[in-house]
Amino acid sequence: MTEPDFQNLPTSLGVYTLTALLGRGELTDMYLARQSHVERGVVVQVLRPGHDRAAADYFLDVVRARGTATLPGMSRVLESKMAGKIWFLAHECPAGVNLEQMARKGMRLSTAQACAVIATVAQMYAAAEQQNIAMEPLTAHSIFVKGDNDVRILSPVLCGESDPAAIGGHMQALAAILEPILPQNVPGQGRVATLVQWIGQGYEGQYLEWSFIESTAAEIKQQTAPLLTRSSVENLSTTGAVVKKVRQKAEQRRLRRRTIVVAAAALVVVLMGFGGALLAPGEGEILPARTGRYLYVQAEQGPRRVMLRPVSILEYQKFLAAYENPDVTDLFRRAAINEGIPESHTGHTPAEWQQQLQAVDSGQPWHGEILTGRSPVRGVSYWDALAYANYSGGELPTAAVLAAAREHAEVDTALPEEWSATRRPADTLYTEGQLLFPPTGREWFAAEPDLAARDVSRGFRIVLPIPKKSD
């Protein structure tokens, strides 16, 4: 048998004719090939010549694992043989174009294609975790796309058991593959980009769950389908749902970790509490300067946590969608939201609202700024901010609390002007056991503009009670 010449293609390997190099791995090379006697396209994975016995044994273990695994979205493994001295594994060749080819040609995925890729990959990895199957990170040449819905993946199965510590690497690899070919200048591009960012970087220190990624991608695809939506910017509820669900999961993880730490440290730091969240500290007790999304403060009205950043576009959009939906917010709930608000100011749509959503979705600047879903919402009146605070179970910060929050914020861009509660005595404010605003009886007077004005340079944040142990 003539030995294959991998440097000069096409070349023969048993019944296969290798026609082009598809990609390289640590021990193997992938080739596009034709199977002569049935005239079908295949992908042949070749163990590179010159390997040692350990490499051959590992390759054969992987071959066995790939030959027996059945996962959604994965192309079939056809056979494994030795041709001469060359071990190889033949995969069914998916139809369409692989993502490496798309990137090399300067092509971009459509929103539907990007969502289909994300959903298919997530479904495959979720099934692998459920079946306790070890997986390797994907490569751009291993993912094939045909049309808007058909996505197939060359098997990334490894021998061994699923490793939870590898999840982050798998997600980072997927995000790195998609970033150069994300949709541009099409409806839904902002939502897809946000989801990919969270896949690669996680959200508040935690990676998303594959099942959540799959369902979110499917929702984005559905909402941006031309036959199902009137406008790409009229509905951001998918990204709002991402924020809500991710925050819920992140908060659940934080609460679990917090409970464990408190139990372990109870004998040592019982007088300190834990982050002000489990005990109601009195004067002189220590509150953490910042924990996650909040600055914890000891105010006159009791322990409070103030948002470290203003309310975002997506957070406000979630509120507005619920407020305007009579199936979600009935007359009694609307009355509670509008408590203390003049009846003539109970509509809460910000100034240039559609323009802000359009900027998030399109990536085009708004008033010279590139917006994302996490950018502060602007163009809200004092009454809008108060309605959001009532809706969320919080309150607007006093000037003292607002000043502390802004001082501790770490942001990449300048903060907008912000509404605060006006003409209220300053809080007696403690941070890390230090009194930040000591003058007794001193009042902080904010300028008192037109409370109904919707200035596009002004946003807001809210203050929330510290949850009790039973919350």
GIJOHU-V230999 format. One record per residue. N is the residue number from 1. PSI is psi in whole degrees, 0 to 359 (999 if undefined). Layout:
[[N:PSI] [N:PSI]]
This chain:
[[1:133] [2:131] [3:140] [4:145] [5:95] [6:344] [7:343] [8:99] [9:150] [10:155] [11:155] [12:141] [13:94] [14:233] [15:6] [16:143] [17:112] [18:126] [19:332] [20:144] [21:127] [22:317] [23:165] [24:142] [25:190] [26:319] [27:344] [28:162] [29:146] [30:132] [31:141] [32:140] [33:168] [34:138] [35:113] [36:313] [37:344] [38:357] [39:60] [40:153] [41:140] [42:167] [43:124] [44:123] [45:118] [46:129] [47:118] [48:139] [49:155] [50:7] [51:162] [52:179] [53:323] [54:320] [55:320] [56:318] [57:318] [58:316] [59:318] [60:326] [61:318] [62:320] [63:315] [64:318] [65:318] [66:330] [67:336] [68:341] [69:140] [70:110] [71:149] [72:140] [73:354] [74:135] [75:156] [76:145] [77:124] [78:308] [79:165] [80:134] [81:176] [82:126] [83:110] [84:243] [85:14] [86:120] [87:140] [88:162] [89:128] [90:127] [91:149] [92:132] [93:118] [94:151] [95:159] [96:204] [97:143] [98:162] [99:334] [100:320] [101:319] [102:315] [103:320] [104:328] [105:3] [106:21] [107:162] [108:146] [109:149] [110:167] [111:317] [112:318] [113:315] [114:317] [115:322] [116:319] [117:310] [118:313] [119:319] [120:314] [121:315] [122:318] [123:320] [124:313] [125:324] [126:318] [127:322] [128:319] [129:319] [130:324] [131:3] [132:46] [133:130] [134:143] [135:155] [136:160] [137:148] [138:160] [139:159] [140:328] [141:353] [142:356] [143:124] [144:140] [145:133] [146:120] [147:208] [148:345] [149:338] [150:109] [151:129] [152:148] [153:133] [154:138] [155:124] [156:17] [157:140] [158:167] [159:151] [160:190] [161:160] [162:137] [163:109] [164:330] [165:344] [166:351] [167:316] [168:318] [169:321] [170:318] [171:320] [172:321] [173:317] [174:315] [175:318] [176:326] [177:318] [178:329] [179:317] [180:346] [181:23] [182:155] [183:147] [184:141] [185:35] [186:156] [187:138] [188:357] [189:324] [190:320] [191:320] [192:316] [193:320] [194:316] [195:317] [196:321] [197:316] [198:330] [199:314] [200:324] [201:348] [202:181] [203:119] [204:47] [205:4] [206:137] [207:149] [208:166] [209:144] [210:319] [211:323] [212:318] [213:316] [214:312] [215:324] [216:317] [217:320] [218:322] [219:319] [220:316] [221:317] [222:318] [223:338] [224:3] [225:131] [226:327] [227:351] [228:343] [229:146] [230:328] [231:145] [232:346] [233:1] [234:342] [235:108] [236:21] [237:334] [238:311] [239:326] [240:321] [241:324] [242:311] [243:312] [244:310] [245:318] [246:317] [247:320] [248:314] [249:319] [250:319] [251:322] [252:318] [253:317] [254:319] [255:321] [256:314] [257:321] [258:319] [259:318] [260:314] [261:318] [262:318] [263:320] [264:327] [265:7] [266:319] [267:337] [268:319] [269:31] [270:329] [271:341] [272:339] [273:193] [274:103] [275:17] [276:2] [277:337] [278:336] [279:152] [280:99] [281:146] [282:185] [283:132] [284:341] [285:154] [286:133] [287:143] [288:142] [289:315] [290:141] [291:109] [292:248] [293:359] [294:154] [295:127] [296:132] [297:152] [298:104] [299:172] [300:326] [301:8] [302:178] [303:137] [304:158] [305:130] [306:139] [307:137] [308:350] [309:158] [310:161] [311:134] [312:169] [313:315] [314:323] [315:318] [316:324] [317:322] [318:315] [319:313] [320:321] [321:318] [322:319] [323:323] [324:357] [325:109] [326:340] [327:340] [328:317] [329:104] [330:183] [331:324] [332:319] [333:321] [334:320] [335:320] [336:319] [337:323] [338:18] [339:127] [340:4] [341:131] [342:143] [343:331] [344:357] [345:38] [346:10] [347:131] [348:31] [349:124] [350:163] [351:141] [352:39] [353:310] [354:327] [355:323] [356:316] [357:320] [358:320] [359:320] [360:316] [361:327] [362:339] [363:4] [364:148] [365:149] [366:118] [367:42] [368:7] [369:137] [370:121] [371:147] [372:175] [373:337] [374:358] [375:148] [376:136] [377:141] [378:171] [379:25] [380:144] [381:171] [382:320] [383:325] [384:315] [385:319] [386:321] [387:318] [388:318] [389:316] [390:319] [391:321] [392:359] [393:21] [394:204] [395:165] [396:146] [397:150] [398:168] [399:323] [400:312] [401:318] [402:317] [403:319] [404:316] [405:316] [406:327] [407:324] [408:352] [409:144] [410:104] [411:155] [412:336] [413:165] [414:141] [415:147] [416:168] [417:152] [418:146] [419:145] [420:166] [421:134] [422:152] [423:52] [424:146] [425:148] [426:147] [427:147] [428:106] [429:124] [430:140] [431:124] [432:38] [433:1] [434:138] [435:114] [436:329] [437:79] [438:338] [439:114] [440:133] [441:354] [442:141] [443:145] [444:115] [445:114] [446:151] [447:141] [448:83] [449:188] [450:114] [451:343] [452:356] [453:139] [454:87] [455:129] [456:357] [457:1] [458:134] [459:207] [460:165] [461:173] [462:162] [463:139] [464:149] [465:152] [466:128] [467:144] [468:168] [469:328] [470:350] [471:999]]
